[in-house]
Amino acid sequence: MDEREKNQIEAWKVLVDLWKSENAVKTSKLMMFFAVQSLFVVAFSMRTGFDWVVPVLALLFSVLWFFCIGRTVACQKHWKKKADGLFSKFSEESKEAYGIFPTPLDELLFPIYGRMPATYILLFPPVLTFVIWLIILVFILSTTTIHPSESLPQLGQYGV
């Protein structure tokens, strides 16, 4: 094994570590997403005079989270692609010397979990909540009539 291949193996290890570290980030982002959506549901159940505000905020949050987690997923895919590219260049002797053997994901997990791409699991919740909040918002706006006397409060009402 030459020096160049040793450097490639070290680079591969760094890329695999970067790829693995994103799993914790994705999990915490998903937990945060569900926590904030739960707060939106609680806020919506405590209806005030402006029922449309919470669904609009929830819609915005769903869109922002979709792009936030999408970026994380894209970075992880990039690192995995780079790591796989380096891995394919290693000689069989180097793989054996470093104990690097690819293990199919299906062998590590139950078959259904191994076949479901994490991208779908991570990006489906914000899309679903976006659709749900949009339906709620459309329903609220279609059933609410705003009279001129019920317009948004003026700043002067609060001593500003």
ABEGO torsion letter per residue (X at the ends): XBAAAAAAAAAAAAAAAAAAAAAAAAAAAAAAAAAAAAAAAAAAABBBABAAAAAAAAAAAAAAAAAAAAAAAAAAAAAAAAAAAAAAABBAAAAAAAGBBBBBAAAABBAAAAABBAAAAAAAAAAAAAAAAAAAAAAAAAABBBBAAABBBBAAAAGX
